[in-house]
Amino acid sequence: MNSREYSDERLLAEWRANVTAARAANDPQAVMAMIPYSGFIGGQVKLDNDRLLYWLEKRSSNIGNPSLPAIHGGVIGGFLELSASIEIIYGLDIATLPKVVDFSLDYLRPGRYKTTYARCTVLRQGKKLVNVTASAWQDDEQTPIATARCHFLI
């Protein structure tokens, strides 16, 4: 085993220990905090009636169209991909980091400059692939601003 393999194995073991501790403490935000991009865009998560509720803080750095103002589409897509990843990492008993295989995003309405929420649903977990849907909204969960379909390799 070379030093890089040792380092990778050590980091993966540390990651697994942190995820296990977050699950034991019912603290999904601890998992979210392990991903630096979540802090950059202001992603948050909490348990809400035994489901994970994600939200994206209102941040001026996330604005893509200042004339509306509206959240940048890439930030919305990144937020939904991040949420789907956390749904797998926190919610499923897997031993590896999920890798995105396919990500499809539908923008339905403008994401205004306000707090954005999301929920995810694991549709199918196979031996190697997980299929997740994610939906983002602002004022009403029944009126989404974007939806995503994600496939992850586990």
C-alpha positions as CSV (number, residue, x, y, z in Angstrom):
1,M,0.0,0.0,0.0
2,N,1.5,3.3,-1.0
3,S,1.1,6.6,1.0
4,R,-1.7,7.9,-1.2
5,E,-3.8,4.7,-0.8
6,Y,-3.2,4.9,3.0
7,S,-4.3,8.6,3.0
8,D,-7.4,7.8,1.0
9,E,-8.4,4.9,3.2
10,R,-7.7,7.0,6.3
11,L,-9.9,9.9,5.0
12,L,-12.7,7.5,4.0
13,A,-12.6,5.9,7.5
14,E,-12.8,9.4,9.1
15,W,-15.7,10.3,6.8
16,R,-17.6,7.2,7.7
17,A,-17.0,7.8,11.5
18,N,-18.3,11.4,11.1
19,V,-21.4,10.2,9.2
20,T,-22.1,7.6,11.8
21,A,-21.8,10.1,14.6
22,A,-24.1,12.5,12.8
23,R,-26.8,9.8,12.4
24,A,-26.5,8.8,16.1
25,A,-26.9,12.5,17.2
26,N,-29.8,13.0,14.7
27,D,-27.8,15.9,13.2
28,P,-27.9,15.9,9.4
29,Q,-26.4,19.4,9.4
30,A,-23.1,17.8,10.6
31,V,-23.1,15.8,7.3
32,M,-24.0,18.9,5.3
33,A,-21.1,20.8,7.0
34,M,-18.7,18.1,5.7
35,I,-19.2,19.4,2.2
36,P,-17.6,22.8,1.7
37,Y,-19.9,23.9,-1.2
38,S,-22.8,23.9,1.2
39,G,-21.2,26.6,3.3
40,F,-20.4,28.6,0.1
41,I,-24.0,28.7,-1.0
42,G,-25.6,28.7,2.4
43,G,-27.2,25.2,2.3
44,Q,-28.8,24.0,5.5
45,V,-30.7,20.8,6.6
46,K,-32.8,19.6,9.5
47,L,-35.1,16.8,10.5
48,D,-38.7,17.7,10.0
49,N,-41.3,15.0,10.9
50,D,-38.8,12.2,10.2
51,R,-37.9,13.7,6.8
52,L,-35.0,15.9,5.8
53,L,-35.9,19.5,5.0
54,Y,-33.2,21.4,3.1
55,W,-33.1,25.2,2.6
56,L,-30.9,27.7,0.9
57,E,-30.3,30.9,2.8
58,K,-31.1,34.2,1.2
59,R,-27.6,35.4,0.0
60,S,-26.7,38.2,-2.3
61,S,-23.8,36.1,-3.6
62,N,-26.3,33.6,-5.0
63,I,-28.1,36.1,-7.3
64,G,-27.7,35.5,-11.0
65,N,-30.1,38.1,-12.3
66,P,-30.0,41.3,-10.3
67,S,-32.8,43.0,-12.3
68,L,-35.5,40.5,-10.9
69,P,-33.5,39.7,-8.6
70,A,-33.4,35.9,-9.0
71,I,-31.1,33.1,-7.8
72,H,-28.6,31.8,-10.3
73,G,-29.8,28.6,-12.0
74,G,-26.4,27.0,-11.3
75,V,-26.9,27.6,-7.6
76,I,-30.4,26.1,-7.7
77,G,-29.0,23.0,-9.5
78,G,-26.1,22.7,-7.2
79,F,-28.4,23.0,-4.2
80,L,-30.6,20.2,-5.5
81,E,-27.6,18.0,-6.3
82,L,-26.2,18.6,-2.8
83,S,-29.5,17.9,-1.2
84,A,-29.9,14.6,-3.1
85,S,-26.4,13.6,-2.0
86,I,-27.1,14.3,1.6
87,E,-30.3,12.4,1.4
88,I,-28.2,9.3,0.3
89,I,-25.3,9.9,2.7
90,Y,-27.5,10.5,5.8
91,G,-30.5,8.4,5.0
92,L,-29.1,5.2,3.5
93,D,-26.7,2.7,5.1
94,I,-23.9,2.8,2.5
95,A,-20.2,2.4,3.0
96,T,-19.0,4.5,0.0
97,L,-19.3,8.1,-1.2
98,P,-22.1,8.4,-3.8
99,K,-20.9,9.5,-7.3
100,V,-23.2,11.4,-9.7
101,V,-23.9,9.3,-12.8
102,D,-26.8,11.4,-14.2
103,F,-28.5,14.6,-13.2
104,S,-31.5,16.1,-14.9
105,L,-32.9,19.5,-13.9
106,D,-36.2,21.2,-14.8
107,Y,-36.5,24.9,-14.1
108,L,-40.2,25.6,-13.6
109,R,-40.3,29.2,-12.2
110,P,-37.8,31.9,-11.3
111,G,-36.1,31.4,-8.0
112,R,-36.7,34.8,-6.4
113,Y,-34.3,36.3,-3.9
114,K,-35.7,34.6,-0.8
115,T,-35.2,31.4,1.1
116,T,-35.5,28.3,-1.0
117,Y,-36.5,24.9,0.4
118,A,-36.1,21.4,-0.9
119,R,-37.2,17.8,-0.2
120,C,-35.8,14.6,-1.7
121,T,-37.2,11.2,-2.2
122,V,-35.2,8.0,-2.8
123,L,-37.2,6.2,-5.5
124,R,-35.0,3.2,-5.8
125,Q,-31.9,1.8,-4.3
126,G,-30.2,-1.0,-6.1
127,K,-26.9,-2.8,-5.5
128,K,-24.9,-0.1,-7.4
129,L,-27.3,2.7,-8.3
130,V,-29.6,5.0,-6.3
131,N,-32.4,7.0,-8.0
132,V,-33.4,10.2,-6.2
133,T,-35.8,13.0,-7.0
134,A,-35.5,16.5,-5.5
135,S,-37.9,19.4,-5.6
136,A,-37.2,23.0,-4.7
137,W,-39.8,25.6,-3.7
138,Q,-40.1,29.0,-2.1
139,D,-43.6,29.9,-0.9
140,D,-45.6,26.8,-1.4
141,E,-44.3,23.2,-1.6
142,Q,-47.0,22.5,-4.2
143,T,-45.5,25.2,-6.5
144,P,-41.9,24.1,-7.1
145,I,-39.4,26.3,-8.8
146,A,-37.2,23.4,-9.9
147,T,-37.2,19.6,-9.9
148,A,-34.3,17.2,-10.4
149,R,-33.8,13.5,-11.1
150,C,-30.5,12.1,-10.0
151,H,-28.7,8.8,-10.3
152,F,-25.8,8.0,-8.0
153,L,-23.3,5.2,-8.1
154,I,-22.8,3.7,-4.7
